Amino acid sequence: MPHTRATLQDIIGRIHTVPSLPEVVTEVCRLVNEPSANAAHISGIMVKDAAMAAKMLRMVNSVYYGLKEPVRDLEAATRILGFKTIRSIALSISVINAFQQQSANFNMKAFWAHSAVTACLCRLVAAKAKLCDPELGFTIGLLKDVGKLILVENAPDELRAIIAVAREYRMAFHKAAHEVLDTDDAQVGAWLMEHWGMEPTIVNTVRDQFDLAQAADPQAGKLVAMCVFAEYLCALKKIRVSGNCDEPRLDPLVFGHLGLDKSALVEVMTVINDEVDNARQLLQLAG
């Protein structure tokens, strides 16, 4: 284990090439919250990347979105599904394809299965508890663990130590990370979200995802609670990331933040298998 712990800035300093989103996806993410944006404008940007546009149409017309009739172009898809769903689709395709590096110490297949299920669960919880737009919940769930992939690529020795500590002491990845580093994957992920120009809500939720006490206000607390709840459900179903070795436990404050009672856990658990199937379809379509 290193004597001097790497800080967030140390990790950032090691990155030779920061993973980037396609320019058209960055532009769509920027426009999605602008009142003046319209379907023609957003689709006009997407078609500049023919490969991305083709993948998006394939996803839109899949059983995953269940449209009654196929759509022929992205403008129609945007009108039917909405701007934020189109952003979810574009981000899913681009992020999953941006991180394909393999590591003997880290199971990438398990990582993306976990991220896809988390995204689907966050969308479900966001809708059920009326926390935020469900597609914002999906985006947060999809992106919240991406900081781990920066560590896979740029801190392999520390990553190996983190996973070893987590296994030996039955710890969560982020807690083991603080035994090895002066940062964790949530802080690294938040830095990447800022670099990508994501909205502050996403950046802050990714940064605070493990600690309800860090949430700046009640709305922020709700989104962190959503992440904690989704992570707990994944742990119950053993849909886990390398280095997450703790026993599933749920902070009882979560239900207060979400405005749900414990019966909601049972209700969500009844449909979690459907969300696992949805996540599997998502990965097949986006990959």
ZANU-245733 format. One record per residue (C-alpha): x, y, z. Coordinates in pm, whole numbers, padded with zeros to 5 digits, always signed. Layout:
N
XYZ...
This chain:
287
+00000+00000+00000+00148+00341-00088+00292+00549+00199+00168+00875+00044-00196+00856-00049-00295+00989-00390-00533+01283-00385-00801+01368-00639-00558+01608-00808-00293+01334-00820-00535+01101-00997-00641+01374-01240-00275+01452-01309-00217+01095-01427-00489+01108-01690-00324+01149-02031-00648+01145-02229-00971+01233-02052-01258+01014-02179-01484+01239-02382-01840+01230-02502-01913+01276-02872-01959+01643-02956-02319+01590-03062-02402+01426-02727-02240+01711-02535-02448+01958-02736-02772+01764-02675-02697+01752-02300-02649+02129-02305-02969+02196-02498-03198+01961-02312-03275+02215-02037-03298+02520-02262-03656+02647-02308-03584+02751-02668-03477+02402-02781-03715+02202-02998-03728+01855-03150-03605+01971-03491-03308+02148-03333-03202+01849-03122-03249+01593-03399-03059+01820-03638-02760+01799-03407-02782+01421-03364-02788+01341-03735-02444+01500-03773-02310+01175-03625-02454+00911-03857-02337+00613-03650-02483+00758-03332-02810+00848-03506-02845+00493-03642-02787+00340-03299-03035+00578-03142-03306+00491-03393-03242+00122-03336-03286+00175-02960-03593+00397-02999-03763+00132-03214-03675-00157-02983-03918-00327-02745-03731-00142-02467-03933+00173-02542-04244-00007-02661-04363+00238-02926-04683+00132-03098-04542+00212-03440-04181+00245-03557-04043+00594-03610-03834+00681-03915-03632+00976-03789-03494+01127-03469-03714+01436-03488-04025+01219-03456-03856+01015-03183-03773+01332-02989-04130+01458-03013-04271+01124-02893-04021+01036-02619-03914+01382-02503-03580+01560-02480-03463+01392-02160-03532+01043-02286-03332+01125-02599-03050+01244-02373-03068+00915-02179-03039+00719-02503-02748+00926-02634-02561+00907-02304-02617+00533-02269-02468+00467-02611-02174+00705-02578-02072+00629-02218-02094+00251-02255-01883+00268-02570-01632+00515-02421-01528+00278-02142-01438-00064-02273-01092-00106-02122-01030-00449-01970-00855-00515-01640-00758-00839-01470-00863-00679-01140-01198-00535-01244-01496-00705-01405-01622-00467-01674-01919-00686-01765-02037-00682-01403-01979-00306-01387-02202-00228-01683-02468-00473-01570-02473-00296-01234-02479+00052-01391-02761-00036-01629-02974-00192-01351-02901+00107-01123-03011+00346-01399-03338+00158-01449-03402+00143-01073-03329+00512-01024-03575+00596-01301-03835+00374-01130-03776+00523-00783-03768+00880-00918-04108+00825-01077-04260+00641-00781-04144+00895-00522-04188+01195-00757-03830+01304-00688-03740+01446-01028-03787+01376-01396-03747+00996-01421-03496+01038-01704-03278+01254-01479-03291+00967-01230-03185+00729-01507-02893+00953-01603-02770+00979-01245-02795+00603-01199-02607+00536-01520-02323+00778-01445-02280+00760-01069-02012+00487-01068-01807+00602-01367-01535+00735-01136-01437+00374-01071-01345+00341-01438-01109+00637-01415-00933+00450-01134-00923+00129-01342-00739+00313-01618-00523+00559-01422-00466+00411-01075-00429+00033-01130-00205-00024-00827-00439+00164-00596-00738-00010-00751-00583-00347-00673-00523-00235-00314-00879-00100-00278-01031-00428-00390-00797-00626-00161-00895-00411+00140-01265-00438+00052-01244-00817+00029-01043-00860+00349-01258-00633+00564-01594-00684+00385-01617-00316+00296-01788-00109+00028-01562+00011-00253-01579+00377-00153-01492+00303+00211-01199+00086+00105-01091+00365-00130-01049+00600+00167-00816+00344+00326-00591+00366+00018-00649+00715-00127-00724+01065-00009-01026+01061-00237-01281+00810-00365-01459+00710-00683-01750+00948-00614-01521+01252-00609-01342+01130-00921-01677+01073-01093-01803+01419-00998-01487+01571-01146-01554+01386-01473-01918+01500-01473-01798+01860-01441-01549+01804-01722-01833+01676-01939-02042+01983-01861-02319+01797-01681-02569+02002-01487-02488+02074-01118-02766+01842-00997-02590+01545-01157-02243+01654-01045-02348+01705-00684-02548+01383-00659-02258+01181-00796-02021+01347-00547-02250+01296-00245-02398+00960-00344-02268+00770-00039-02348+01024+00231-02693+01162+00300-02542+01402+00554-02344+01575+00276-02653+01665+00075-02683+02042+00052-03064+02068+00072-03377+01848+00093-03397+01798-00286-03031+01695-00300-03099+01456-00012-03381+01294-00209-03153+01225-00507-02876+01085-00285-03136+00866-00111-03246+00742-00453-02887+00633-00525-02850+00468-00183-03179+00281-00229-03090+00161-00580-02746+00047-00458-02909-00146-00174-03150-00319-00411-02863-00418-00641-02673-00558-00343-02975-00766-00240-02987-00910-00592-02606-00959-00593-02568-00725-00891-02241-00578-00771-01922-00410-00885-01573-00545-00814-01471-00419-00469-01821-00383-00325-01794-00649-00056-02006-00511+00228-02326-00668+00355-02642-00497+00223-02772-00252+00482-03011+00035+00425-02989+00362+00616-03337+00400+00775-03327+00772+00686-03362+00678+00319-03737+00629+00337-03785+00966+00502-03590+01139+00226-03782+00953-00043-04119+01010+00121-04193+00638+00098-04272+00382+00365-04112+00040+00394-04392-00121+00194-04237+00054-00107-03938-00178-00074-04165-00477-00125-04336-00311-00420-04007-00226-00590-03866-00572-00520-04161-00727-00706-04054-00554-01028-03676-00560-00990-03646-00866-01214-03822-00668-01487-03568-00390-01440-03284-00642-01470-03434-00756-01802-03466-00391-01911-03101-00332-01824-02992-00636-02023-03178-00504-02327-03023-00161-02277-02670-00304-02279-02737-00511-02590-02875-00210-02776-02615+00043-02663-02308-00177-02701
